[in-house]
Amino acid sequence: QPLDLCLPSPVSVDQIPTATDLSDYRKRLLADLLPAYVTT
């Protein structure tokens, strides 16, 4: 498939970010970029 050509190596299921991983990533971005909007 075309997308496979763009990847440096085959991506396993374990490497695919889950919804939880993406949510945590967004939370970290907010904590870094918009600390005033994040409650600790």
Buried (B, 14 or more C-beta within 10 A) or exposed (E): EEEEEEEEEEEEEEEEEEEEEEEEEEEEEEEEEEEEEEEE
